[in-house]
Amino acid sequence: MIVNYAVTLADYKAALRLHRNLKLSRRLTFYVWFIAVPIIAALGAITFTVLNLSKLTRFAPLLFGIECGLVWISIYLPIWNFYSARKCVKQVFQEAGKERIIQLEVTDEFIYSTIPGVSEGKYFWNEKIGLAQNNKIVLIYVATKKFIPVPMSSLSPNHIADIQTMFERNPVRR
């Protein structure tokens, strides 16, 4: 089976979201840095303001330093996440503003993926290969943290069934 497709920014974000949600430690890390730290920063700002205005503590300068660090992290991480996703898509999946056409070949012997001008890889079934999918994207894992994203919009139901049967016929060796 051979499939030609292009990966957009929305596809790449869906792939990162699926990759993050597959493992509990990745989800917890995301929740801590993107949800808990901003909440702690907001509560800390309120506490610092109350303590400083009421002059209840001499530790206000120390709290101010911690608060500045938490606010900086709370602002920096979403901006960095936004920028790095776009930069990755531009470097890997686009060429001069146009999308690169990726070719994926899945056979009984190997999986062959080619991104013209960037990379190509031939992955045999005796390696640690895995499959994850949702309604937007299919991830073919060729290593623990390395995957090939394939948008569901570029796959027909027959292609999806073929990929699933290939993975069933060639179980992952651990």
N, C-alpha and C positions, 0 to 999 in steps of 0.2 A: 504494500500500500504506500503510495506517495501522495503527500499533501503539500501544496504551496499556499502560504498565507503571509500576512503582515501583522505585526504587533503594534497596537496603538498605545497611547498613554493610559487610557482607561483599562485596556487589557492587562498592561503591566501592573497597574495598581490592584486590579482584581487578583493577579497572580501573587503579589506580595501579601495581600490580605488573606488569601487561602493558605499560603505558606506559613504565615504567622498563626493562623487559627488551628493548624494541625497539631501543634505541640503546646502543652500547658505552660512550659517555661517561657516560650516566646510570647504567649498571651499575657502572662503575668508581668513580664518585663515591659510590654507595651502599656498595660494598665498603670503600672507604677510611674513610668516616665511621662506618659501623656495625659493621665487623669489624676493620679494621686498627688504628684508634685505640684501641678497648678492649684489644686484644692488647698494643699498645705501652704503654698505661697499666698493665696488669698486670705486664709485664716491667719497666717502670720502677719500680713499687712494690717489686718484689723486689730490683732493683739498688740502689735507694735504701736499703732496709732493710739489705742486706749491707754497703754502703759506710759507712753511718752507724754500724752496730754495730761494724764492724772498724776504724773511724776511718782508712780508707785514703785518703780524699780530703778536701780542704777545700771542694770544690764541692757538698757535700751540701745546703746551703741553696738553691743554684741549682737543683739537681735536684728538690728538694722543691717549688719554685714551678712548675716545668714539669710535674711529676707531678700537682699539684693541678689545673692547667688541663686536663690530659688526662683525669683522672678526672671533672671537672665536665662536660666535653664528652661523655664516654662515658655519663654518667647523664642529662644534659639532652636529648640528641638523641632517644633512644627515647621518653622521656616526652613531648617536644614532638610527635613524630610520632604517637603514640597520641592525644594531645589534639586536634591539628589535624585529623586525619581525622574524629573524632567531631563536632567543631565544624562542619566543612564539611557533613557529612551533615545535621546538625540545621538549619543555616541554609538550605541549598539544597533538600534532598530531603525534608524533613519540615516539617510545620506543626502546632504545638501537640501534638507527640508522635505525630501520625498521618502516614503516608507520603503525599506528593503524587503524584498520577497524572500522569505525563509522557506527552505525545502526540508521536509521531514520524510524520511523513508523508514518504515517499520516492516521488518521481515522476521522470519523464524530464527535467523541467525544473529541479527544485530538491529540497532537503531542508529540511523545516520541522520545527522542534523547539519545543515549548512546555512550560515548567514554570510552572503557574499561580501568579501572584503573584510570580514571581521573574524569569523571562526568557523571551524567545522570539526565535527567529532563523530567518531564511530564507537558505539558502546555495545558491547556484547552482553548477552543474557546471563552469563556466568558472573557478571559484576553485580554490584548492589544497585539494582534498578527498582524504582517504585512508581506508583501511579496515584494521583490525587485529582479529584475533579469536583466541580460544583456546576451550577447552571450557567456560569459565565466563562470558565476557563478549565483547561486540562493541564495538569503539571506532570511531566514525565521526569522523575528524579533519576539522575545519572550518577549522583554522589549524595552524601548526606545533606549538604546544603546547596547543591547545584541542580537546577531544574531547567527543563525546556518548556516554556509556556506555549500553549496552543489554544487560541480562542475557540470557543464552542461555535461561534458564528461561521467559522471557516470549515467546520466538520459536518458532514452529513451523518444521519443516524447509522448508516452502514460503516462509516469510518470509526465512529465511536464504538460500535460493536466489535469491529476488527481489532481495535486497540485493546479493548477489554479481553477479548479471547486470546490475543498474543500474551498478555500478562498472565492469564490463567494457565496457558500451556507452558509458560516459562516462569515458574515460581521464583521469587526472590530468594537468593541464598544469603543467609545471615552469618 
